[in-house]
Amino acid sequence: MKHFEYSPKGTCSIKMMFDIDENTDTVQNLEVIGGCNGNLKGIGALLKGMKVEDVISRLDGITCGIKPTSCPDQIAKALSAYEAQH
């Protein structure tokens, strides 16, 4: 299990922490500090067991209101950064 942390940009959330199973390349846990607590807990529950590449393809580019990004988009950015390191 690999633990990965990311500092999102342009959102209300301030930190994202992932546990990723390196053998299956799946998200096993997501915890987000800040942001819309209930929504982000729900997103974390939905992502559990999903392949990293599938999460990126589903969440990349989602915006929040007039902001050019969102917490889901930043999750995709975080996982893209994780992939770039591995």
Gaussian input, Z-matrix of N, CA and C with variables (Angstrom, degrees):
# hf/3-21g

backbone

0 1
 N
 C     1     B1
 C     2     B2     1     A1
 N     3     B3     2     A2     1     D1
 C     4     B4     3     A3     2     D2
 C     5     B5     4     A4     3     D3
 N     6     B6     5     A5     4     D4
 C     7     B7     6     A6     5     D5
 C     8     B8     7     A7     6     D6
 N     9     B9     8     A8     7     D7
 C    10    B10     9     A9     8     D8
 C    11    B11    10    A10     9     D9
 N    12    B12    11    A11    10    D10
 C    13    B13    12    A12    11    D11
 C    14    B14    13    A13    12    D12
 N    15    B15    14    A14    13    D13
 C    16    B16    15    A15    14    D14
 C    17    B17    16    A16    15    D15
 N    18    B18    17    A17    16    D16
 C    19    B19    18    A18    17    D17
 C    20    B20    19    A19    18    D18
 N    21    B21    20    A20    19    D19
 C    22    B22    21    A21    20    D20
 C    23    B23    22    A22    21    D21
 N    24    B24    23    A23    22    D22
 C    25    B25    24    A24    23    D23
 C    26    B26    25    A25    24    D24
 N    27    B27    26    A26    25    D25
 C    28    B28    27    A27    26    D26
 C    29    B29    28    A28    27    D27
 N    30    B30    29    A29    28    D28
 C    31    B31    30    A30    29    D29
 C    32    B32    31    A31    30    D30
 N    33    B33    32    A32    31    D31
 C    34    B34    33    A33    32    D32
 C    35    B35    34    A34    33    D33
 N    36    B36    35    A35    34    D34
 C    37    B37    36    A36    35    D35
 C    38    B38    37    A37    36    D36
 N    39    B39    38    A38    37    D37
 C    40    B40    39    A39    38    D38
 C    41    B41    40    A40    39    D39
 N    42    B42    41    A41    40    D40
 C    43    B43    42    A42    41    D41
 C    44    B44    43    A43    42    D42
 N    45    B45    44    A44    43    D43
 C    46    B46    45    A45    44    D44
 C    47    B47    46    A46    45    D45
 N    48    B48    47    A47    46    D46
 C    49    B49    48    A48    47    D47
 C    50    B50    49    A49    48    D48
 N    51    B51    50    A50    49    D49
 C    52    B52    51    A51    50    D50
 C    53    B53    52    A52    51    D51
 N    54    B54    53    A53    52    D52
 C    55    B55    54    A54    53    D53
 C    56    B56    55    A55    54    D54
 N    57    B57    56    A56    55    D55
 C    58    B58    57    A57    56    D56
 C    59    B59    58    A58    57    D57
 N    60    B60    59    A59    58    D58
 C    61    B61    60    A60    59    D59
 C    62    B62    61    A61    60    D60
 N    63    B63    62    A62    61    D61
 C    64    B64    63    A63    62    D62
 C    65    B65    64    A64    63    D63
 N    66    B66    65    A65    64    D64
 C    67    B67    66    A66    65    D65
 C    68    B68    67    A67    66    D66
 N    69    B69    68    A68    67    D67
 C    70    B70    69    A69    68    D68
 C    71    B71    70    A70    69    D69
 N    72    B72    71    A71    70    D70
 C    73    B73    72    A72    71    D71
 C    74    B74    73    A73    72    D72
 N    75    B75    74    A74    73    D73
 C    76    B76    75    A75    74    D74
 C    77    B77    76    A76    75    D75
 N    78    B78    77    A77    76    D76
 C    79    B79    78    A78    77    D77
 C    80    B80    79    A79    78    D78
 N    81    B81    80    A80    79    D79
 C    82    B82    81    A81    80    D80
 C    83    B83    82    A82    81    D81
 N    84    B84    83    A83    82    D82
 C    85    B85    84    A84    83    D83
 C    86    B86    85    A85    84    D84
 N    87    B87    86    A86    85    D85
 C    88    B88    87    A87    86    D86
 C    89    B89    88    A88    87    D87
 N    90    B90    89    A89    88    D88
 C    91    B91    90    A90    89    D89
 C    92    B92    91    A91    90    D90
 N    93    B93    92    A92    91    D91
 C    94    B94    93    A93    92    D92
 C    95    B95    94    A94    93    D93
 N    96    B96    95    A95    94    D94
 C    97    B97    96    A96    95    D95
 C    98    B98    97    A97    96    D96
 N    99    B99    98    A98    97    D97
 C   100   B100    99    A99    98    D98
 C   101   B101   100   A100    99    D99
 N   102   B102   101   A101   100   D100
 C   103   B103   102   A102   101   D101
 C   104   B104   103   A103   102   D102
 N   105   B105   104   A104   103   D103
 C   106   B106   105   A105   104   D104
 C   107   B107   106   A106   105   D105
 N   108   B108   107   A107   106   D106
 C   109   B109   108   A108   107   D107
 C   110   B110   109   A109   108   D108
 N   111   B111   110   A110   109   D109
 C   112   B112   111   A111   110   D110
 C   113   B113   112   A112   111   D111
 N   114   B114   113   A113   112   D112
 C   115   B115   114   A114   113   D113
 C   116   B116   115   A115   114   D114
 N   117   B117   116   A116   115   D115
 C   118   B118   117   A117   116   D116
 C   119   B119   118   A118   117   D117
 N   120   B120   119   A119   118   D118
 C   121   B121   120   A120   119   D119
 C   122   B122   121   A121   120   D120
 N   123   B123   122   A122   121   D121
 C   124   B124   123   A123   122   D122
 C   125   B125   124   A124   123   D123
 N   126   B126   125   A125   124   D124
 C   127   B127   126   A126   125   D125
 C   128   B128   127   A127   126   D126
 N   129   B129   128   A128   127   D127
 C   130   B130   129   A129   128   D128
 C   131   B131   130   A130   129   D129
 N   132   B132   131   A131   130   D130
 C   133   B133   132   A132   131   D131
 C   134   B134   133   A133   132   D132
 N   135   B135   134   A134   133   D133
 C   136   B136   135   A135   134   D134
 C   137   B137   136   A136   135   D135
 N   138   B138   137   A137   136   D136
 C   139   B139   138   A138   137   D137
 C   140   B140   139   A139   138   D138
 N   141   B141   140   A140   139   D139
 C   142   B142   141   A141   140   D140
 C   143   B143   142   A142   141   D141
 N   144   B144   143   A143   142   D142
 C   145   B145   144   A144   143   D143
 C   146   B146   145   A145   144   D144
 N   147   B147   146   A146   145   D145
 C   148   B148   147   A147   146   D146
 C   149   B149   148   A148   147   D147
 N   150   B150   149   A149   148   D148
 C   151   B151   150   A150   149   D149
 C   152   B152   151   A151   150   D150
 N   153   B153   152   A152   151   D151
 C   154   B154   153   A153   152   D152
 C   155   B155   154   A154   153   D153
 N   156   B156   155   A155   154   D154
 C   157   B157   156   A156   155   D155
 C   158   B158   157   A157   156   D156
 N   159   B159   158   A158   157   D157
 C   160   B160   159   A159   158   D158
 C   161   B161   160   A160   159   D159
 N   162   B162   161   A161   160   D160
 C   163   B163   162   A162   161   D161
 C   164   B164   163   A163   162   D162
 N   165   B165   164   A164   163   D163
 C   166   B166   165   A165   164   D164
 C   167   B167   166   A166   165   D165
 N   168   B168   167   A167   166   D166
 C   169   B169   168   A168   167   D167
 C   170   B170   169   A169   168   D168
 N   171   B171   170   A170   169   D169
 C   172   B172   171   A171   170   D170
 C   173   B173   172   A172   171   D171
 N   174   B174   173   A173   172   D172
 C   175   B175   174   A174   173   D173
 C   176   B176   175   A175   174   D174
 N   177   B177   176   A176   175   D175
 C   178   B178   177   A177   176   D176
 C   179   B179   178   A178   177   D177
 N   180   B180   179   A179   178   D178
 C   181   B181   180   A180   179   D179
 C   182   B182   181   A181   180   D180
 N   183   B183   182   A182   181   D181
 C   184   B184   183   A183   182   D182
 C   185   B185   184   A184   183   D183
 N   186   B186   185   A185   184   D184
 C   187   B187   186   A186   185   D185
 C   188   B188   187   A187   186   D186
 N   189   B189   188   A188   187   D187
 C   190   B190   189   A189   188   D188
 C   191   B191   190   A190   189   D189
 N   192   B192   191   A191   190   D190
 C   193   B193   192   A192   191   D191
 C   194   B194   193   A193   192   D192
 N   195   B195   194   A194   193   D193
 C   196   B196   195   A195   194   D194
 C   197   B197   196   A196   195   D195
 N   198   B198   197   A197   196   D196
 C   199   B199   198   A198   197   D197
 C   200   B200   199   A199   198   D198
 N   201   B201   200   A200   199   D199
 C   202   B202   201   A201   200   D200
 C   203   B203   202   A202   201   D201
 N   204   B204   203   A203   202   D202
 C   205   B205   204   A204   203   D203
 C   206   B206   205   A205   204   D204
 N   207   B207   206   A206   205   D205
 C   208   B208   207   A207   206   D206
 C   209   B209   208   A208   207   D207
 N   210   B210   209   A209   208   D208
 C   211   B211   210   A210   209   D209
 C   212   B212   211   A211   210   D210
 N   213   B213   212   A212   211   D211
 C   214   B214   213   A213   212   D212
 C   215   B215   214   A214   213   D213
 N   216   B216   215   A215   214   D214
 C   217   B217   216   A216   215   D215
 C   218   B218   217   A217   216   D216
 N   219   B219   218   A218   217   D217
 C   220   B220   219   A219   218   D218
 C   221   B221   220   A220   219   D219
 N   222   B222   221   A221   220   D220
 C   223   B223   222   A222   221   D221
 C   224   B224   223   A223   222   D222
 N   225   B225   224   A224   223   D223
 C   226   B226   225   A225   224   D224
 C   227   B227   226   A226   225   D225
 N   228   B228   227   A227   226   D226
 C   229   B229   228   A228   227   D227
 C   230   B230   229   A229   228   D228
 N   231   B231   230   A230   229   D229
 C   232   B232   231   A231   230   D230
 C   233   B233   232   A232   231   D231
 N   234   B234   233   A233   232   D232
 C   235   B235   234   A234   233   D233
 C   236   B236   235   A235   234   D234
 N   237   B237   236   A236   235   D235
 C   238   B238   237   A237   236   D236
 C   239   B239   238   A238   237   D237
 N   240   B240   239   A239   238   D238
 C   241   B241   240   A240   239   D239
 C   242   B242   241   A241   240   D240
 N   243   B243   242   A242   241   D241
 C   244   B244   243   A243   242   D242
 C   245   B245   244   A244   243   D243
 N   246   B246   245   A245   244   D244
 C   247   B247   246   A246   245   D245
 C   248   B248   247   A247   246   D246
 N   249   B249   248   A248   247   D247
 C   250   B250   249   A249   248   D248
 C   251   B251   250   A250   249   D249
 N   252   B252   251   A251   250   D250
 C   253   B253   252   A252   251   D251
 C   254   B254   253   A253   252   D252
 N   255   B255   254   A254   253   D253
 C   256   B256   255   A255   254   D254
 C   257   B257   256   A256   255   D255

   B1=1.4563
   B2=1.5298
   B3=1.2984
   B4=1.4626
   B5=1.5295
   B6=1.3322
   B7=1.4674
   B8=1.5224
   B9=1.3277
   B10=1.4592
   B11=1.5153
   B12=1.3271
   B13=1.4713
   B14=1.5197
   B15=1.3300
   B16=1.4603
   B17=1.5180
   B18=1.3289
   B19=1.4724
   B20=1.5246
   B21=1.3368
   B22=1.4640
   B23=1.5264
   B24=1.3212
   B25=1.4640
   B26=1.5292
   B27=1.3344
   B28=1.4554
   B29=1.5162
   B30=1.3488
   B31=1.4682
   B32=1.5275
   B33=1.3153
   B34=1.4664
   B35=1.5235
   B36=1.3246
   B37=1.4672
   B38=1.5281
   B39=1.3383
   B40=1.4677
   B41=1.5259
   B42=1.3293
   B43=1.4619
   B44=1.5242
   B45=1.3391
   B46=1.4581
   B47=1.5184
   B48=1.3346
   B49=1.4565
   B50=1.5214
   B51=1.3071
   B52=1.4552
   B53=1.5202
   B54=1.3190
   B55=1.4582
   B56=1.5175
   B57=1.3364
   B58=1.4509
   B59=1.5206
   B60=1.3205
   B61=1.4595
   B62=1.5275
   B63=1.3262
   B64=1.4668
   B65=1.5241
   B66=1.3156
   B67=1.4714
   B68=1.5221
   B69=1.3207
   B70=1.4625
   B71=1.5237
   B72=1.3381
   B73=1.4725
   B74=1.5229
   B75=1.3484
   B76=1.4649
   B77=1.5208
   B78=1.3193
   B79=1.4574
   B80=1.5312
   B81=1.3114
   B82=1.4614
   B83=1.5233
   B84=1.3332
   B85=1.4588
   B86=1.5217
   B87=1.3168
   B88=1.4638
   B89=1.5149
   B90=1.3213
   B91=1.4636
   B92=1.5134
   B93=1.3382
   B94=1.4586
   B95=1.5181
   B96=1.3357
   B97=1.4601
   B98=1.5257
   B99=1.3298
   B100=1.4555
   B101=1.5242
   B102=1.2948
   B103=1.4593
   B104=1.5191
   B105=1.3109
   B106=1.4666
   B107=1.5263
   B108=1.3048
   B109=1.4544
   B110=1.5163
   B111=1.2999
   B112=1.4628
   B113=1.5208
   B114=1.3270
   B115=1.4652
   B116=1.5229
   B117=1.3282
   B118=1.4582
   B119=1.5251
   B120=1.3340
   B121=1.4642
   B122=1.5291
   B123=1.3111
   B124=1.4635
   B125=1.5192
   B126=1.3214
   B127=1.4583
   B128=1.5293
   B129=1.3280
   B130=1.4632
   B131=1.5146
   B132=1.3320
   B133=1.4654
   B134=1.5346
   B135=1.3224
   B136=1.4602
   B137=1.5268
   B138=1.3323
   B139=1.4616
   B140=1.5171
   B141=1.3126
   B142=1.4718
   B143=1.5273
   B144=1.3246
   B145=1.4583
   B146=1.5120
   B147=1.3456
   B148=1.4658
   B149=1.5163
   B150=1.3219
   B151=1.4593
   B152=1.5262
   B153=1.3247
   B154=1.4648
   B155=1.5237
   B156=1.3185
   B157=1.4689
   B158=1.5275
   B159=1.3336
   B160=1.4706
   B161=1.5266
   B162=1.3296
   B163=1.4702
   B164=1.5199
   B165=1.3196
   B166=1.4701
   B167=1.5222
   B168=1.3200
   B169=1.4710
   B170=1.5258
   B171=1.3210
   B172=1.4639
   B173=1.5243
   B174=1.3360
   B175=1.4708
   B176=1.5284
   B177=1.3192
   B178=1.4604
   B179=1.5205
   B180=1.3188
   B181=1.4642
   B182=1.5157
   B183=1.3326
   B184=1.4650
   B185=1.5305
   B186=1.3309
   B187=1.4609
   B188=1.5217
   B189=1.3345
   B190=1.4643
   B191=1.5299
   B192=1.3349
   B193=1.4610
   B194=1.5198
   B195=1.3296
   B196=1.4653
   B197=1.5304
   B198=1.3213
   B199=1.4696
   B200=1.5299
   B201=1.3323
   B202=1.4631
   B203=1.5330
   B204=1.3228
   B205=1.4608
   B206=1.5243
   B207=1.3220
   B208=1.4608
   B209=1.5220
   B210=1.3214
   B211=1.4668
   B212=1.5276
   B213=1.3490
   B214=1.4627
   B215=1.5344
   B216=1.3298
   B217=1.4623
   B218=1.5216
   B219=1.3273
   B220=1.4604
   B221=1.5370
   B222=1.3268
   B223=1.4692
   B224=1.5272
   B225=1.3284
   B226=1.4664
   B227=1.5205
   B228=1.3352
   B229=1.4749
   B230=1.5240
   B231=1.3327
   B232=1.4660
   B233=1.5286
   B234=1.3234
   B235=1.4699
   B236=1.5132
   B237=1.3266
   B238=1.4769
   B239=1.5269
   B240=1.3312
   B241=1.4672
   B242=1.5286
   B243=1.3346
   B244=1.4687
   B245=1.5289
   B246=1.3247
   B247=1.4766
   B248=1.5178
   B249=1.3249
   B250=1.4540
   B251=1.5316
   B252=1.3097
   B253=1.4664
   B254=1.5241
   B255=1.3275
   B256=1.4779
   B257=1.5018
   A1=107.71
   A2=116.01
   A3=122.53
   A4=108.75
   A5=116.49
   A6=121.79
   A7=107.16
   A8=116.44
   A9=122.11
   A10=108.75
   A11=116.76
   A12=121.41
   A13=109.52
   A14=114.38
   A15=121.15
   A16=109.26
   A17=115.88
   A18=121.50
   A19=108.06
   A20=116.85
   A21=120.03
   A22=111.93
   A23=114.75
   A24=121.05
   A25=109.56
   A26=116.52
   A27=120.74
   A28=115.42
   A29=117.35
   A30=120.61
   A31=109.58
   A32=115.21
   A33=121.04
   A34=111.64
   A35=117.04
   A36=119.85
   A37=109.37
   A38=115.71
   A39=119.45
   A40=113.33
   A41=117.49
   A42=119.88
   A43=109.39
   A44=115.21
   A45=122.06
   A46=108.11
   A47=115.96
   A48=121.34
   A49=109.04
   A50=115.72
   A51=122.86
   A52=110.40
   A53=116.59
   A54=123.26
   A55=105.20
   A56=115.57
   A57=120.86
   A58=109.08
   A59=115.52
   A60=121.34
   A61=107.12
   A62=116.13
   A63=120.58
   A64=112.47
   A65=118.03
   A66=120.85
   A67=111.77
   A68=116.82
   A69=120.78
   A70=112.75
   A71=117.31
   A72=123.94
   A73=110.71
   A74=114.80
   A75=120.38
   A76=110.93
   A77=115.24
   A78=122.07
   A79=107.44
   A80=116.94
   A81=120.81
   A82=111.91
   A83=116.55
   A84=120.23
   A85=108.88
   A86=115.81
   A87=122.86
   A88=107.76
   A89=115.84
   A90=121.40
   A91=107.35
   A92=115.91
   A93=121.41
   A94=108.66
   A95=115.49
   A96=122.06
   A97=107.17
   A98=116.56
   A99=121.84
   A100=109.69
   A101=116.57
   A102=120.79
   A103=111.86
   A104=116.25
   A105=123.02
   A106=108.63
   A107=116.57
   A108=123.56
   A109=113.94
   A110=117.93
   A111=120.78
   A112=112.52
   A113=116.33
   A114=120.01
   A115=110.91
   A116=116.89
   A117=119.72
   A118=112.10
   A119=117.82
   A120=119.68
   A121=109.41
   A122=116.46
   A123=120.77
   A124=111.70
   A125=116.79
   A126=120.67
   A127=109.53
   A128=116.97
   A129=120.66
   A130=112.18
   A131=116.65
   A132=120.51
   A133=110.78
   A134=117.26
   A135=120.53
   A136=112.51
   A137=116.75
   A138=120.38
   A139=113.43
   A140=117.29
   A141=120.22
   A142=110.00
   A143=115.44
   A144=122.11
   A145=114.76
   A146=117.79
   A147=120.66
   A148=110.71
   A149=115.95
   A150=121.38
   A151=109.00
   A152=115.21
   A153=121.93
   A154=110.49
   A155=117.80
   A156=120.84
   A157=112.03
   A158=117.62
   A159=120.98
   A160=111.32
   A161=116.36
   A162=120.26
   A163=109.31
   A164=116.76
   A165=120.56
   A166=110.46
   A167=117.31
   A168=119.89
   A169=112.07
   A170=118.08
   A171=120.69
   A172=113.85
   A173=117.11
   A174=119.90
   A175=114.60
   A176=117.62
   A177=121.26
   A178=111.25
   A179=116.03
   A180=121.52
   A181=115.96
   A182=118.22
   A183=120.05
   A184=108.88
   A185=116.59
   A186=120.90
   A187=110.38
   A188=115.51
   A189=122.23
   A190=107.73
   A191=116.04
   A192=119.17
   A193=110.31
   A194=115.81
   A195=119.70
   A196=112.57
   A197=116.96
   A198=120.43
   A199=109.65
   A200=117.27
   A201=119.88
   A202=113.30
   A203=117.52
   A204=122.74
   A205=108.91
   A206=116.56
   A207=122.63
   A208=107.22
   A209=117.19
   A210=119.67
   A211=111.24
   A212=119.48
   A213=118.30
   A214=112.44
   A215=117.59
   A216=121.34
   A217=110.27
   A218=117.35
   A219=120.83
   A220=111.28
   A221=117.58
   A222=120.14
   A223=108.73
   A224=116.68
   A225=120.56
   A226=111.13
   A227=117.24
   A228=121.11
   A229=110.34
   A230=116.56
   A231=120.86
   A232=110.40
   A233=116.63
   A234=119.55
   A235=111.99
   A236=117.55
   A237=120.52
   A238=109.43
   A239=116.68
   A240=120.48
   A241=110.58
   A242=116.60
   A243=121.30
   A244=110.10
   A245=117.06
   A246=120.88
   A247=111.70
   A248=117.46
   A249=121.07
   A250=111.98
   A251=116.48
   A252=121.31
   A253=112.10
   A254=116.94
   A255=120.06
   A256=112.57
   D1=130.65
   D2=179.70
   D3=-109.50
   D4=128.69
   D5=176.06
   D6=-95.81
   D7=134.13
   D8=-177.93
   D9=-136.75
   D10=133.94
   D11=178.73
   D12=-119.67
   D13=147.63
   D14=-177.34
   D15=-143.11
   D16=140.96
   D17=175.76
   D18=-103.68
   D19=106.00
   D20=-177.69
   D21=-68.02
   D22=157.44
   D23=-179.64
   D24=-122.73
   D25=135.75
   D26=174.76
   D27=81.63
   D28=14.93
   D29=-179.90
   D30=-130.36
   D31=172.04
   D32=176.55
   D33=-73.50
   D34=-26.41
   D35=179.21
   D36=-73.07
   D37=149.27
   D38=-175.88
   D39=-117.17
   D40=-15.28
   D41=179.95
   D42=-157.03
   D43=139.25
   D44=176.56
   D45=-125.04
   D46=131.03
   D47=-178.68
   D48=-124.21
   D49=125.30
   D50=-176.10
   D51=-117.97
   D52=145.82
   D53=164.63
   D54=-115.09
   D55=122.59
   D56=-175.81
   D57=-122.58
   D58=128.40
   D59=176.39
   D60=-77.44
   D61=110.69
   D62=-176.31
   D63=-69.19
   D64=-24.62
   D65=-179.61
   D66=-72.20
   D67=-36.98
   D68=-177.76
   D69=-108.62
   D70=-6.03
   D71=-177.14
   D72=54.97
   D73=46.68
   D74=179.64
   D75=-120.79
   D76=149.32
   D77=175.22
   D78=-75.87
   D79=126.92
   D80=179.00
   D81=-107.47
   D82=-23.14
   D83=179.26
   D84=-159.16
   D85=143.30
   D86=173.97
   D87=-136.72
   D88=127.18
   D89=173.17
   D90=-126.54
   D91=132.23
   D92=-178.53
   D93=-121.71
   D94=131.15
   D95=176.70
   D96=-97.35
   D97=126.54
   D98=-177.23
   D99=86.28
   D100=-178.67
   D101=-179.96
   D102=79.71
   D103=-168.00
   D104=-179.06
   D105=-82.95
   D106=97.66
   D107=-170.10
   D108=-50.49
   D109=-54.22
   D110=-177.15
   D111=-63.20
   D112=-44.24
   D113=179.65
   D114=-62.58
   D115=-42.34
   D116=-178.06
   D117=-71.40
   D118=-32.55
   D119=173.34
   D120=-64.85
   D121=-39.98
   D122=178.05
   D123=-63.96
   D124=-44.24
   D125=177.55
   D126=-61.24
   D127=-43.59
   D128=178.13
   D129=-58.33
   D130=-41.65
   D131=179.00
   D132=-65.99
   D133=-38.72
   D134=179.49
   D135=-69.28
   D136=-31.81
   D137=-177.74
   D138=-79.39
   D139=-18.79
   D140=-176.90
   D141=-56.87
   D142=124.20
   D143=179.62
   D144=87.81
   D145=-5.41
   D146=179.48
   D147=-80.95
   D148=145.73
   D149=174.72
   D150=-67.15
   D151=141.95
   D152=-178.95
   D153=-54.43
   D154=-46.42
   D155=-177.85
   D156=-62.89
   D157=-33.83
   D158=178.16
   D159=-69.86
   D160=-39.34
   D161=177.35
   D162=-61.76
   D163=-46.17
   D164=-179.39
   D165=-59.38
   D166=-47.30
   D167=-176.39
   D168=-66.15
   D169=-30.63
   D170=-179.41
   D171=-81.33
   D172=-33.08
   D173=-171.85
   D174=-102.03
   D175=-19.15
   D176=-176.64
   D177=-60.46
   D178=129.57
   D179=174.59
   D180=91.26
   D181=-3.48
   D182=177.87
   D183=-69.49
   D184=134.44
   D185=-179.98
   D186=-109.46
   D187=166.27
   D188=178.84
   D189=-125.82
   D190=108.92
   D191=-178.45
   D192=59.02
   D193=-129.28
   D194=-179.60
   D195=-90.02
   D196=-2.36
   D197=179.03
   D198=-71.02
   D199=146.52
   D200=179.31
   D201=-78.81
   D202=0.47
   D203=-179.09
   D204=-142.29
   D205=-176.36
   D206=178.75
   D207=-160.06
   D208=172.98
   D209=175.02
   D210=-61.21
   D211=-44.76
   D212=176.76
   D213=-60.10
   D214=-41.51
   D215=177.28
   D216=-61.52
   D217=-40.45
   D218=179.64
   D219=-69.54
   D220=-30.20
   D221=172.90
   D222=-62.31
   D223=-44.66
   D224=177.32
   D225=-61.30
   D226=-42.24
   D227=178.28
   D228=-63.43
   D229=-41.60
   D230=179.39
   D231=-61.32
   D232=-46.18
   D233=-178.77
   D234=-69.84
   D235=-30.28
   D236=173.51
   D237=-65.36
   D238=-41.24
   D239=176.92
   D240=-63.53
   D241=-40.42
   D242=176.58
   D243=-59.67
   D244=-48.20
   D245=179.55
   D246=-60.33
   D247=-37.57
   D248=-179.44
   D249=-64.86
   D250=-25.59
   D251=179.71
   D252=-84.69
   D253=-14.70
   D254=-174.05
   D255=-121.37

